């Protein structure tokens, strides 16, 4: 995908690769979505996000 191809798009990441990533790793990937011009990037909620949010819960 190039900057032209991502402009105005919403990028959703999914599948076995997405499920195996850490929550902070997913954040890094979402930040890179902006580099291809995407409006936003998203991952589905999964176990890694639950662990991250539970750990940092106050």
C-alpha distance matrix in Angstrom:
0.0 3.8 6.9 8.0 5.7 6.5 10.0 12.7 11.0 12.6 10.7 13.3 13.6 16.4 18.3 20.3 18.0 17.8 21.5 22.3 20.9 23.2 23.1 22.5 19.6 18.0 18.7 17.0 13.7 14.2 14.9 11.6 10.0 11.9 10.3 7.1 9.9 10.4 14.0 14.5 13.5 16.2 17.7 20.8 24.2 25.5 28.2 26.4 26.2 29.8 31.0 29.4 30.9 34.2 34.5 34.0 36.1 39.1
3.8 0.0 3.8 5.3 5.0 6.3 8.7 12.1 11.5 13.8 12.7 15.9 16.4 19.6 21.7 23.7 21.1 20.7 24.5 25.2 23.3 25.2 24.9 23.8 21.2 19.7 19.8 17.8 15.1 15.2 15.0 11.7 10.4 11.1 8.9 5.7 8.3 10.1 13.8 15.0 14.8 18.0 20.0 23.4 26.6 28.1 30.7 28.8 28.3 31.9 33.1 31.1 32.5 35.9 36.1 35.2 37.4 40.2
6.9 3.8 0.0 3.8 5.5 5.3 6.2 9.9 10.3 12.9 12.6 16.2 17.3 20.8 23.4 25.6 23.0 22.0 25.7 26.5 24.3 25.7 24.9 23.6 21.4 19.8 19.2 17.4 15.1 14.5 13.7 11.0 9.4 8.8 6.9 4.0 5.2 8.1 11.5 13.3 14.0 17.5 20.2 23.6 26.6 28.5 31.2 29.1 28.2 31.8 33.1 30.8 31.8 35.4 35.6 34.4 36.4 38.9
8.0 5.3 3.8 0.0 3.8 5.6 5.5 9.1 10.0 13.3 13.7 17.3 19.0 22.3 24.8 27.4 25.1 24.1 27.8 29.0 27.0 28.6 27.7 26.7 24.6 22.7 22.2 20.8 18.2 17.3 16.9 14.4 12.2 11.7 10.4 7.2 7.1 9.5 12.3 14.8 15.8 19.2 22.0 25.1 28.3 30.5 33.4 31.6 30.6 34.1 35.7 33.6 34.4 38.0 38.4 37.2 39.0 41.6
5.7 5.0 5.5 3.8 0.0 3.8 5.8 8.6 8.0 11.1 11.0 14.4 16.0 19.1 21.6 24.3 22.3 21.4 25.0 26.4 24.8 26.8 26.0 25.5 23.2 20.9 21.0 19.9 16.9 16.0 16.4 13.9 11.3 11.8 11.1 7.3 7.8 8.7 11.7 13.6 14.0 17.1 19.5 22.4 25.9 27.9 30.9 29.4 28.6 32.0 33.7 31.9 32.8 36.3 37.0 36.0 37.7 40.5
6.5 6.3 5.3 5.6 3.8 0.0 3.8 6.2 5.3 8.0 8.1 11.8 13.7 17.1 20.0 22.7 20.6 19.2 22.8 24.3 22.4 24.0 22.8 22.3 20.3 17.9 17.7 16.9 14.0 12.6 13.1 11.0 8.0 8.5 8.6 5.1 4.9 4.9 8.2 9.9 10.5 13.7 16.5 19.5 22.8 25.0 28.1 26.5 25.3 28.8 30.5 28.6 29.3 32.9 33.6 32.5 34.1 36.8
10.0 8.7 6.2 5.5 5.8 3.8 0.0 3.8 5.5 8.8 10.3 14.1 16.5 20.0 23.1 26.0 24.0 22.2 25.6 27.3 25.2 26.4 24.8 24.1 22.6 20.1 19.3 18.7 16.3 14.3 14.2 12.8 9.8 8.8 9.5 6.7 4.2 5.1 7.0 10.0 11.8 15.3 18.6 21.5 24.6 27.1 30.3 28.7 27.1 30.5 32.4 30.2 30.5 34.2 34.9 33.5 35.0 37.4
12.7 12.1 9.9 9.1 8.6 6.2 3.8 0.0 3.8 6.9 9.6 13.1 16.2 19.5 22.9 26.0 24.4 22.2 25.3 27.4 25.4 26.4 24.4 24.1 23.0 20.1 19.2 19.3 17.0 14.4 14.8 14.2 10.8 9.9 11.8 9.5 6.5 5.3 5.1 8.3 10.9 14.0 17.5 20.0 23.0 25.9 29.2 28.0 26.0 29.1 31.4 29.3 29.2 32.9 34.0 32.4 33.5 35.9
11.0 11.5 10.3 10.0 8.0 5.3 5.5 3.8 0.0 3.8 6.2 9.6 12.7 15.9 19.2 22.4 21.0 18.9 22.0 24.2 22.5 23.8 22.1 22.2 20.8 17.7 17.4 17.8 15.0 12.6 13.9 13.1 9.4 9.9 11.8 9.2 7.5 4.8 5.6 7.2 8.6 11.3 14.5 16.9 20.1 22.9 26.3 25.2 23.6 26.7 29.0 27.2 27.3 30.8 32.1 30.9 32.0 34.7
12.6 13.8 12.9 13.3 11.1 8.0 8.8 6.9 3.8 0.0 3.8 6.5 10.0 13.1 16.6 19.9 18.7 16.1 18.9 21.4 19.7 20.9 19.0 19.5 18.4 15.0 14.9 15.9 13.2 10.5 12.5 12.5 8.8 10.0 12.6 10.7 9.5 5.8 5.6 5.0 5.7 7.8 11.0 13.2 16.4 19.3 22.7 21.8 20.0 23.0 25.5 23.9 23.8 27.3 28.7 27.7 28.6 31.4
10.7 12.7 12.6 13.7 11.0 8.1 10.3 9.6 6.2 3.8 0.0 3.8 6.5 9.9 13.4 16.4 15.0 12.7 15.8 18.1 16.5 18.1 16.7 17.3 15.7 12.4 13.0 13.6 10.4 8.5 11.2 10.6 7.2 9.8 11.9 10.0 10.1 6.8 8.1 6.4 4.6 6.3 8.8 11.5 14.9 17.2 20.5 19.4 18.2 21.4 23.5 22.1 22.6 26.0 27.2 26.5 27.8 30.9
13.3 15.9 16.2 17.3 14.4 11.8 14.1 13.1 9.6 6.5 3.8 0.0 3.8 6.6 10.2 13.4 12.6 10.0 12.6 15.3 14.3 16.0 14.7 16.1 14.6 11.1 12.5 13.8 10.7 9.2 12.6 12.5 9.8 12.8 14.9 13.4 13.8 10.4 11.2 8.6 5.7 4.9 5.9 8.0 11.7 13.8 17.2 16.6 15.5 18.5 20.8 19.9 20.4 23.6 25.0 24.8 25.9 29.2
13.6 16.4 17.3 19.0 16.0 13.7 16.5 16.2 12.7 10.0 6.5 3.8 0.0 3.8 7.2 10.0 8.8 6.4 9.4 11.8 11.0 13.2 12.7 14.2 12.2 9.0 11.4 12.4 9.1 9.0 12.6 12.2 10.4 13.9 15.5 14.3 15.6 12.7 14.1 11.2 7.7 6.3 5.2 7.6 11.0 12.2 15.2 14.3 14.0 17.2 19.0 18.3 19.5 22.4 23.5 23.7 25.2 28.7
16.4 19.6 20.8 22.3 19.1 17.1 20.0 19.5 15.9 13.1 9.9 6.6 3.8 0.0 3.8 7.0 7.2 5.2 7.2 10.1 10.5 13.2 13.2 15.5 13.5 10.7 13.7 15.0 12.0 12.3 16.0 15.7 14.2 17.7 19.2 18.0 19.3 16.4 17.6 14.7 11.1 8.9 6.4 7.0 10.2 10.5 13.4 13.3 13.7 16.3 18.2 18.3 19.5 22.0 23.3 24.1 25.4 29.1
18.3 21.7 23.4 24.8 21.6 20.0 23.1 22.9 19.2 16.6 13.4 10.2 7.2 3.8 0.0 3.8 5.5 5.4 6.3 8.8 10.5 13.7 14.6 17.1 14.8 12.7 16.2 17.1 14.3 15.3 18.9 18.3 17.2 20.9 22.0 20.7 22.5 19.7 21.2 18.3 14.8 12.6 9.7 9.6 12.1 11.2 13.5 13.7 15.0 17.3 18.7 19.4 21.0 23.0 24.3 25.5 26.9 30.7
20.3 23.7 25.6 27.4 24.3 22.7 26.0 26.0 22.4 19.9 16.4 13.4 10.0 7.0 3.8 0.0 3.8 5.5 5.1 6.3 9.0 12.4 14.2 16.7 14.3 13.1 16.8 17.5 15.1 16.9 20.2 19.5 19.2 22.9 23.6 22.8 24.9 22.4 24.0 21.0 17.3 15.1 11.9 11.8 13.4 11.5 12.7 12.7 14.9 17.0 17.7 18.7 20.9 22.5 23.3 25.1 26.7 30.5
18.0 21.1 23.0 25.1 22.3 20.6 24.0 24.4 21.0 18.7 15.0 12.6 8.8 7.2 5.5 3.8 0.0 3.8 5.4 5.3 6.7 10.4 12.5 14.2 11.3 10.5 14.2 14.3 12.0 14.3 17.2 16.3 16.5 20.2 20.6 20.0 22.4 20.3 22.2 19.3 15.5 13.9 11.1 12.2 13.9 12.3 13.5 12.4 14.5 17.2 17.5 17.8 20.3 22.3 22.6 24.0 26.1 29.8
17.8 20.7 22.0 24.1 21.4 19.2 22.2 22.2 18.9 16.1 12.7 10.0 6.4 5.2 5.4 5.5 3.8 0.0 3.8 5.5 5.5 8.6 9.7 11.8 9.5 7.7 11.4 12.2 10.0 11.5 14.9 14.6 14.4 18.0 19.1 18.7 20.6 18.1 19.6 16.3 12.6 10.5 7.4 8.7 10.4 9.4 11.2 10.0 11.4 14.3 15.2 15.1 17.3 19.5 20.2 21.3 23.2 26.8
21.5 24.5 25.7 27.8 25.0 22.8 25.6 25.3 22.0 18.9 15.8 12.6 9.4 7.2 6.3 5.1 5.4 3.8 0.0 3.8 5.6 8.2 9.6 12.5 10.9 9.6 13.2 14.6 13.1 14.4 17.7 18.0 17.9 21.3 22.6 22.4 24.1 21.4 22.5 19.0 15.3 12.6 9.0 8.7 9.3 7.1 8.1 7.8 9.9 12.1 12.8 13.7 15.8 17.5 18.4 20.0 21.7 25.4
22.3 25.2 26.5 29.0 26.4 24.3 27.3 27.4 24.2 21.4 18.1 15.3 11.8 10.1 8.8 6.3 5.3 5.5 3.8 0.0 3.8 6.8 9.6 11.9 9.9 9.9 13.6 14.3 13.2 15.4 18.2 18.2 18.9 22.2 23.0 23.2 25.3 23.1 24.5 21.1 17.4 15.1 11.8 12.2 12.3 9.8 9.5 8.2 11.1 13.4 13.0 13.7 16.6 18.0 18.1 20.0 22.2 25.8
20.9 23.3 24.3 27.0 24.8 22.4 25.2 25.4 22.5 19.7 16.5 14.3 11.0 10.5 10.5 9.0 6.7 5.5 5.6 3.8 0.0 3.8 6.6 8.2 6.0 6.5 10.0 10.6 10.0 12.3 14.8 15.1 16.1 19.3 20.1 20.7 22.8 20.7 22.0 18.7 15.1 13.2 10.3 11.7 11.9 10.1 10.1 7.4 9.7 12.7 12.2 11.8 14.8 16.8 16.5 17.9 20.3 23.9
23.2 25.2 25.7 28.6 26.8 24.0 26.4 26.4 23.8 20.9 18.1 16.0 13.2 13.2 13.7 12.4 10.4 8.6 8.2 6.8 3.8 0.0 3.8 5.5 5.0 6.3 8.8 9.9 10.7 12.5 14.5 15.6 17.0 19.6 20.8 21.9 23.7 21.6 22.5 19.0 15.7 13.8 11.2 12.5 11.6 10.0 9.3 5.7 7.6 10.6 9.4 8.5 11.8 13.7 13.1 14.3 17.0 20.4
23.1 24.9 24.9 27.7 26.0 22.8 24.8 24.4 22.1 19.0 16.7 14.7 12.7 13.2 14.6 14.2 12.5 9.7 9.6 9.6 6.6 3.8 0.0 3.8 5.4 5.1 6.5 8.9 10.0 10.7 12.7 14.6 15.6 17.9 19.6 21.0 22.1 19.8 20.2 16.5 13.6 11.6 9.4 10.8 9.6 9.1 9.1 5.6 5.3 8.8 8.5 6.5 9.1 11.8 11.6 12.0 14.5 17.9
22.5 23.8 23.6 26.7 25.5 22.3 24.1 24.1 22.2 19.5 17.3 16.1 14.2 15.5 17.1 16.7 14.2 11.8 12.5 11.9 8.2 5.5 3.8 0.0 3.8 5.3 5.0 6.4 8.8 9.8 10.7 12.8 14.6 16.4 17.7 19.7 20.9 19.2 19.8 16.4 13.9 12.8 11.6 13.7 13.0 12.8 12.8 9.1 8.7 12.0 11.2 8.4 11.0 13.8 12.8 12.5 15.5 18.5
19.6 21.2 21.4 24.6 23.2 20.3 22.6 23.0 20.8 18.4 15.7 14.6 12.2 13.5 14.8 14.3 11.3 9.5 10.9 9.9 6.0 5.0 5.4 3.8 0.0 3.8 5.3 5.1 6.4 8.7 10.0 10.9 12.9 15.3 16.1 17.7 19.5 17.9 19.2 16.0 13.0 12.3 10.9 13.5 13.7 13.3 13.6 10.1 10.6 14.1 13.5 11.4 14.1 16.9 16.0 16.1 19.1 22.2
18.0 19.7 19.8 22.7 20.9 17.9 20.1 20.1 17.7 15.0 12.4 11.1 9.0 10.7 12.7 13.1 10.5 7.7 9.6 9.9 6.5 6.3 5.1 5.3 3.8 0.0 3.8 5.3 5.1 6.2 8.7 9.9 10.8 13.4 14.9 16.0 17.4 15.3 16.2 12.9 9.6 8.5 7.2 10.1 10.8 11.2 12.5 9.6 9.3 13.0 13.5 11.5 13.5 16.7 16.6 16.5 18.9 22.2
18.7 19.8 19.2 22.2 21.0 17.7 19.3 19.2 17.4 14.9 13.0 12.5 11.4 13.7 16.2 16.8 14.2 11.4 13.2 13.6 10.0 8.8 6.5 5.0 5.3 3.8 0.0 3.8 5.4 5.1 6.3 8.8 10.0 11.7 13.5 15.3 16.2 14.3 14.8 11.6 9.2 8.9 9.0 12.1 12.5 13.5 14.8 11.8 10.5 14.1 14.6 11.8 13.2 16.7 16.4 15.5 17.9 20.8
17.0 17.8 17.4 20.8 19.9 16.9 18.7 19.3 17.8 15.9 13.6 13.8 12.4 15.0 17.1 17.5 14.3 12.2 14.6 14.3 10.6 9.9 8.9 6.4 5.1 5.3 3.8 0.0 3.8 5.4 5.2 6.5 9.0 10.6 11.5 13.6 15.2 14.1 15.4 12.8 10.5 11.2 11.5 14.9 15.7 16.4 17.5 14.3 13.6 17.3 17.3 14.6 16.5 19.8 19.0 18.2 21.0 23.7
13.7 15.1 15.1 18.2 16.9 14.0 16.3 17.0 15.0 13.2 10.4 10.7 9.1 12.0 14.3 15.1 12.0 10.0 13.1 13.2 10.0 10.7 10.0 8.8 6.4 5.1 5.4 3.8 0.0 3.8 5.4 5.1 6.6 9.4 10.2 11.3 13.2 11.9 13.7 11.1 8.2 9.2 9.5 13.2 14.9 15.7 17.4 14.7 14.2 18.0 18.5 16.3 18.1 21.4 21.2 20.7 23.2 26.1
14.2 15.2 14.5 17.3 16.0 12.6 14.3 14.4 12.6 10.5 8.5 9.2 9.0 12.3 15.3 16.9 14.3 11.5 14.4 15.4 12.3 12.5 10.7 9.8 8.7 6.2 5.1 5.4 3.8 0.0 3.8 5.3 5.1 7.4 9.5 10.6 11.4 9.4 10.5 7.5 5.1 6.6 8.3 12.0 13.8 15.5 17.7 15.3 13.9 17.6 18.7 16.3 17.4 21.0 21.2 20.1 22.2 25.0
14.9 15.0 13.7 16.9 16.4 13.1 14.2 14.8 13.9 12.5 11.2 12.6 12.6 16.0 18.9 20.2 17.2 14.9 17.7 18.2 14.8 14.5 12.7 10.7 10.0 8.7 6.3 5.2 5.4 3.8 0.0 3.8 5.3 5.8 7.5 9.8 10.6 9.7 10.8 8.8 7.8 10.1 12.0 15.6 17.1 18.8 20.7 17.9 16.5 20.1 20.8 17.9 19.0 22.6 22.3 20.9 23.2 25.6
11.6 11.7 11.0 14.4 13.9 11.0 12.8 14.2 13.1 12.5 10.6 12.5 12.2 15.7 18.3 19.5 16.3 14.6 18.0 18.2 15.1 15.6 14.6 12.8 10.9 9.9 8.8 6.5 5.1 5.3 3.8 0.0 3.8 5.3 5.1 7.2 9.1 9.0 11.3 10.0 8.7 11.4 13.1 16.9 18.9 20.3 22.3 19.5 18.7 22.4 23.1 20.5 21.9 25.5 25.1 24.0 26.5 29.1
10.0 10.4 9.4 12.2 11.3 8.0 9.8 10.8 9.4 8.8 7.2 9.8 10.4 14.2 17.2 19.2 16.5 14.4 17.9 18.9 16.1 17.0 15.6 14.6 12.9 10.8 10.0 9.0 6.6 5.1 5.3 3.8 0.0 3.8 5.3 5.5 6.7 5.5 8.1 6.9 6.0 9.3 11.7 15.4 17.9 19.8 22.3 20.1 18.9 22.5 23.8 21.4 22.4 26.0 26.3 25.1 27.2 29.9
11.9 11.1 8.8 11.7 11.8 8.5 8.8 9.9 9.9 10.0 9.8 12.8 13.9 17.7 20.9 22.9 20.2 18.0 21.3 22.2 19.3 19.6 17.9 16.4 15.3 13.4 11.7 10.6 9.4 7.4 5.8 5.3 3.8 0.0 3.8 5.4 4.9 5.1 6.9 7.1 8.0 11.6 14.6 18.1 20.4 22.6 25.0 22.7 21.1 24.6 25.8 23.2 23.8 27.5 27.7 26.0 28.0 30.3
10.3 8.9 6.9 10.4 11.1 8.6 9.5 11.8 11.8 12.6 11.9 14.9 15.5 19.2 22.0 23.6 20.6 19.1 22.6 23.0 20.1 20.8 19.6 17.7 16.1 14.9 13.5 11.5 10.2 9.5 7.5 5.1 5.3 3.8 0.0 3.8 5.4 7.4 10.1 10.6 11.0 14.4 17.0 20.7 23.0 24.8 27.1 24.5 23.4 27.1 27.9 25.2 26.3 30.0 29.8 28.3 30.6 32.9
7.1 5.7 4.0 7.2 7.3 5.1 6.7 9.5 9.2 10.7 10.0 13.4 14.3 18.0 20.7 22.8 20.0 18.7 22.4 23.2 20.7 21.9 21.0 19.7 17.7 16.0 15.3 13.6 11.3 10.6 9.8 7.2 5.5 5.4 3.8 0.0 3.8 5.8 9.3 10.3 10.6 14.1 16.7 20.2 23.0 24.9 27.5 25.3 24.3 28.0 29.2 26.8 27.9 31.5 31.6 30.4 32.5 35.1
9.9 8.3 5.2 7.1 7.8 4.9 4.2 6.5 7.5 9.5 10.1 13.8 15.6 19.3 22.5 24.9 22.4 20.6 24.1 25.3 22.8 23.7 22.1 20.9 19.5 17.4 16.2 15.2 13.2 11.4 10.6 9.1 6.7 4.9 5.4 3.8 0.0 3.8 6.5 8.7 10.3 14.1 17.2 20.6 23.3 25.7 28.5 26.5 25.0 28.5 30.0 27.5 28.1 31.8 32.2 30.6 32.4 34.8
10.4 10.1 8.1 9.5 8.7 4.9 5.1 5.3 4.8 5.8 6.8 10.4 12.7 16.4 19.7 22.4 20.3 18.1 21.4 23.1 20.7 21.6 19.8 19.2 17.9 15.3 14.3 14.1 11.9 9.4 9.7 9.0 5.5 5.1 7.4 5.8 3.8 0.0 3.8 5.3 7.0 10.6 14.0 17.1 19.9 22.5 25.5 23.8 22.1 25.5 27.3 25.1 25.4 29.1 29.9 28.4 29.9 32.5
14.0 13.8 11.5 12.3 11.7 8.2 7.0 5.1 5.6 5.6 8.1 11.2 14.1 17.6 21.2 24.0 22.2 19.6 22.5 24.5 22.0 22.5 20.2 19.8 19.2 16.2 14.8 15.4 13.7 10.5 10.8 11.3 8.1 6.9 10.1 9.3 6.5 3.8 0.0 3.8 7.2 10.4 14.1 16.8 19.4 22.4 25.5 24.0 21.8 24.9 27.0 24.7 24.5 28.2 29.2 27.5 28.6 30.9
14.5 15.0 13.3 14.8 13.6 9.9 10.0 8.3 7.2 5.0 6.4 8.6 11.2 14.7 18.3 21.0 19.3 16.3 19.0 21.1 18.7 19.0 16.5 16.4 16.0 12.9 11.6 12.8 11.1 7.5 8.8 10.0 6.9 7.1 10.6 10.3 8.7 5.3 3.8 0.0 3.8 6.8 10.5 13.3 15.7 18.7 21.7 20.3 18.0 21.1 23.3 21.1 20.9 24.6 25.6 24.1 25.2 27.8
13.5 14.8 14.0 15.8 14.0 10.5 11.8 10.9 8.6 5.7 4.6 5.7 7.7 11.1 14.8 17.3 15.5 12.6 15.3 17.4 15.1 15.7 13.6 13.9 13.0 9.6 9.2 10.5 8.2 5.1 7.8 8.7 6.0 8.0 11.0 10.6 10.3 7.0 7.2 3.8 0.0 3.8 7.2 10.4 13.0 15.6 18.6 17.1 15.3 18.6 20.6 18.7 19.0 22.6 23.6 22.6 23.9 26.8
16.2 18.0 17.5 19.2 17.1 13.7 15.3 14.0 11.3 7.8 6.3 4.9 6.3 8.9 12.6 15.1 13.9 10.5 12.6 15.1 13.2 13.8 11.6 12.8 12.3 8.5 8.9 11.2 9.2 6.6 10.1 11.4 9.3 11.6 14.4 14.1 14.1 10.6 10.4 6.8 3.8 0.0 3.8 6.7 9.3 12.0 15.3 14.2 12.3 15.4 17.7 16.2 16.4 19.8 21.1 20.5 21.6 24.7
17.7 20.0 20.2 22.0 19.5 16.5 18.6 17.5 14.5 11.0 8.8 5.9 5.2 6.4 9.7 11.9 11.1 7.4 9.0 11.8 10.3 11.2 9.4 11.6 10.9 7.2 9.0 11.5 9.5 8.3 12.0 13.1 11.7 14.6 17.0 16.7 17.2 14.0 14.1 10.5 7.2 3.8 0.0 3.8 6.5 8.6 11.8 11.0 9.7 12.7 15.0 14.1 14.7 17.7 19.2 19.2 20.3 23.8
20.8 23.4 23.6 25.1 22.4 19.5 21.5 20.0 16.9 13.2 11.5 8.0 7.6 7.0 9.6 11.8 12.2 8.7 8.7 12.2 11.7 12.5 10.8 13.7 13.5 10.1 12.1 14.9 13.2 12.0 15.6 16.9 15.4 18.1 20.7 20.2 20.6 17.1 16.8 13.3 10.4 6.7 3.8 0.0 3.8 6.3 10.0 10.4 9.1 11.2 14.1 14.0 14.1 16.7 18.8 19.1 19.7 23.3
24.2 26.6 26.6 28.3 25.9 22.8 24.6 23.0 20.1 16.4 14.9 11.7 11.0 10.2 12.1 13.4 13.9 10.4 9.3 12.3 11.9 11.6 9.6 13.0 13.7 10.8 12.5 15.7 14.9 13.8 17.1 18.9 17.9 20.4 23.0 23.0 23.3 19.9 19.4 15.7 13.0 9.3 6.5 3.8 0.0 3.8 7.3 8.2 6.2 7.6 10.8 11.2 10.9 13.1 15.5 16.1 16.4 20.0
25.5 28.1 28.5 30.5 27.9 25.0 27.1 25.9 22.9 19.3 17.2 13.8 12.2 10.5 11.2 11.5 12.3 9.4 7.1 9.8 10.1 10.0 9.1 12.8 13.3 11.2 13.5 16.4 15.7 15.5 18.8 20.3 19.8 22.6 24.8 24.9 25.7 22.5 22.4 18.7 15.6 12.0 8.6 6.3 3.8 0.0 3.8 5.6 5.5 6.4 8.9 10.2 10.9 12.3 14.5 15.9 16.5 20.3
28.2 30.7 31.2 33.4 30.9 28.1 30.3 29.2 26.3 22.7 20.5 17.2 15.2 13.4 13.5 12.7 13.5 11.2 8.1 9.5 10.1 9.3 9.1 12.8 13.6 12.5 14.8 17.5 17.4 17.7 20.7 22.3 22.3 25.0 27.1 27.5 28.5 25.5 25.5 21.7 18.6 15.3 11.8 10.0 7.3 3.8 0.0 3.8 5.4 5.0 6.1 8.6 9.9 10.4 12.1 14.3 15.1 18.9
26.4 28.8 29.1 31.6 29.4 26.5 28.7 28.0 25.2 21.8 19.4 16.6 14.3 13.3 13.7 12.7 12.4 10.0 7.8 8.2 7.4 5.7 5.6 9.1 10.1 9.6 11.8 14.3 14.7 15.3 17.9 19.5 20.1 22.7 24.5 25.3 26.5 23.8 24.0 20.3 17.1 14.2 11.0 10.4 8.2 5.6 3.8 0.0 3.8 5.4 5.2 6.2 8.7 9.9 10.6 12.5 14.2 18.0
26.2 28.3 28.2 30.6 28.6 25.3 27.1 26.0 23.6 20.0 18.2 15.5 14.0 13.7 15.0 14.9 14.5 11.4 9.9 11.1 9.7 7.6 5.3 8.7 10.6 9.3 10.5 13.6 14.2 13.9 16.5 18.7 18.9 21.1 23.4 24.3 25.0 22.1 21.8 18.0 15.3 12.3 9.7 9.1 6.2 5.5 5.4 3.8 0.0 3.8 5.4 5.0 6.1 8.4 9.8 10.7 12.0 15.7
29.8 31.9 31.8 34.1 32.0 28.8 30.5 29.1 26.7 23.0 21.4 18.5 17.2 16.3 17.3 17.0 17.2 14.3 12.1 13.4 12.7 10.6 8.8 12.0 14.1 13.0 14.1 17.3 18.0 17.6 20.1 22.4 22.5 24.6 27.1 28.0 28.5 25.5 24.9 21.1 18.6 15.4 12.7 11.2 7.6 6.4 5.0 5.4 3.8 0.0 3.8 5.5 5.2 5.9 8.4 10.0 10.3 14.1
31.0 33.1 33.1 35.7 33.7 30.5 32.4 31.4 29.0 25.5 23.5 20.8 19.0 18.2 18.7 17.7 17.5 15.2 12.8 13.0 12.2 9.4 8.5 11.2 13.5 13.5 14.6 17.3 18.5 18.7 20.8 23.1 23.8 25.8 27.9 29.2 30.0 27.3 27.0 23.3 20.6 17.7 15.0 14.1 10.8 8.9 6.1 5.2 5.4 3.8 0.0 3.8 5.6 5.2 6.0 8.7 9.9 13.6
29.4 31.1 30.8 33.6 31.9 28.6 30.2 29.3 27.2 23.9 22.1 19.9 18.3 18.3 19.4 18.7 17.8 15.1 13.7 13.7 11.8 8.5 6.5 8.4 11.4 11.5 11.8 14.6 16.3 16.3 17.9 20.5 21.4 23.2 25.2 26.8 27.5 25.1 24.7 21.1 18.7 16.2 14.1 14.0 11.2 10.2 8.6 6.2 5.0 5.5 3.8 0.0 3.8 5.5 5.2 6.4 8.6 12.2
30.9 32.5 31.8 34.4 32.8 29.3 30.5 29.2 27.3 23.8 22.6 20.4 19.5 19.5 21.0 20.9 20.3 17.3 15.8 16.6 14.8 11.8 9.1 11.0 14.1 13.5 13.2 16.5 18.1 17.4 19.0 21.9 22.4 23.8 26.3 27.9 28.1 25.4 24.5 20.9 19.0 16.4 14.7 14.1 10.9 10.9 9.9 8.7 6.1 5.2 5.6 3.8 0.0 3.8 5.5 5.3 5.9 9.7
34.2 35.9 35.4 38.0 36.3 32.9 34.2 32.9 30.8 27.3 26.0 23.6 22.4 22.0 23.0 22.5 22.3 19.5 17.5 18.0 16.8 13.7 11.8 13.8 16.9 16.7 16.7 19.8 21.4 21.0 22.6 25.5 26.0 27.5 30.0 31.5 31.8 29.1 28.2 24.6 22.6 19.8 17.7 16.7 13.1 12.3 10.4 9.9 8.4 5.9 5.2 5.5 3.8 0.0 3.8 5.5 5.1 8.7
34.5 36.1 35.6 38.4 37.0 33.6 34.9 34.0 32.1 28.7 27.2 25.0 23.5 23.3 24.3 23.3 22.6 20.2 18.4 18.1 16.5 13.1 11.6 12.8 16.0 16.6 16.4 19.0 21.2 21.2 22.3 25.1 26.3 27.7 29.8 31.6 32.2 29.9 29.2 25.6 23.6 21.1 19.2 18.8 15.5 14.5 12.1 10.6 9.8 8.4 6.0 5.2 5.5 3.8 0.0 3.8 5.6 8.6
34.0 35.2 34.4 37.2 36.0 32.5 33.5 32.4 30.9 27.7 26.5 24.8 23.7 24.1 25.5 25.1 24.0 21.3 20.0 20.0 17.9 14.3 12.0 12.5 16.1 16.5 15.5 18.2 20.7 20.1 20.9 24.0 25.1 26.0 28.3 30.4 30.6 28.4 27.5 24.1 22.6 20.5 19.2 19.1 16.1 15.9 14.3 12.5 10.7 10.0 8.7 6.4 5.3 5.5 3.8 0.0 3.8 6.3
36.1 37.4 36.4 39.0 37.7 34.1 35.0 33.5 32.0 28.6 27.8 25.9 25.2 25.4 26.9 26.7 26.1 23.2 21.7 22.2 20.3 17.0 14.5 15.5 19.1 18.9 17.9 21.0 23.2 22.2 23.2 26.5 27.2 28.0 30.6 32.5 32.4 29.9 28.6 25.2 23.9 21.6 20.3 19.7 16.4 16.5 15.1 14.2 12.0 10.3 9.9 8.6 5.9 5.1 5.6 3.8 0.0 3.8
39.1 40.2 38.9 41.6 40.5 36.8 37.4 35.9 34.7 31.4 30.9 29.2 28.7 29.1 30.7 30.5 29.8 26.8 25.4 25.8 23.9 20.4 17.9 18.5 22.2 22.2 20.8 23.7 26.1 25.0 25.6 29.1 29.9 30.3 32.9 35.1 34.8 32.5 30.9 27.8 26.8 24.7 23.8 23.3 20.0 20.3 18.9 18.0 15.7 14.1 13.6 12.2 9.7 8.7 8.6 6.3 3.8 0.0
